Structures are given as C-alpha cells and as structure tokens.
Amino acid sequence: MKDIILKRAYDKPARNDGYRLLVDRIWPRGVSKEDAKLDDWQKELAPSTELRKWFGHEAERFGEFKKRYKNELKKQQQALAAINKIREDKRLCLVYGAKDKEHNQAVVLKEVLENN
C-alpha cells in the first residue's frame, strides 16, 4: 500500500500528491474547482453535518469527535475499501479545509484507512 498524506485545500497542489481526495462535506470557501485539482470528492466520508457542527473545530472536543466520527465511518466500509484499493497503485492525498492541521477529520480518516 502506498502512503497517505494530508493537505489543506488552501495549499498548492503538488505533482507528488498522488490521488487528491476532498474529504469535507462542504466545499472549501474561496477555492475554485480548477485550483483544487481534485481527483474525487467523497462527501459521504466526511463527518455528518450534526457532528461537524458539534465539534466546531474545538481542539478540546477532538477526542470525543474522533470516537464519534470513527463510529460513523463504520457504516462506510465499501467506500473505505474502494479508497484503499486506490492506494495499491497511488499515494493518497486527503484534502481538507480546516485550519487546524492536527485536529480535523482527515487525521482521523487517515488513521482509519491505515488500520482498515
């Protein structure tokens, strides 16, 4: 399996990003589809709207967010398997819009994919 990297939607895409997958439920504000250079957008892998709003990107809620989000991802086994299939040939770049690089859904999704 190829590795997984994380990148903000506001960071410039690079040649070595590999397969660029947006994992937000809503499109990142101020980023054009052309500039994003995405291969896919998997809204269903993003946290539910309810969970996203509850979390509010507050670092002190991250532990509970992580637990709840992993629980939501259990219902997405087919999509997770399809993404891991891509990793057989290509590096995976999980693209997200959050400012906090350590406390966001891409961090959790990367962990789930690597252990799936």
Secondary structure, DSSP 8 states (H G I E B T S, - for coil): ---EEEEETTS---GGG-EEEE--SS--TT--HHHHT-SEE-GGGS--HHHHHHHTT-GGGHHHHHHHHHHHHGGGHHHHHHHHHHTTTS-EEEEE--S-SSSSHHHHHHHHHHT-
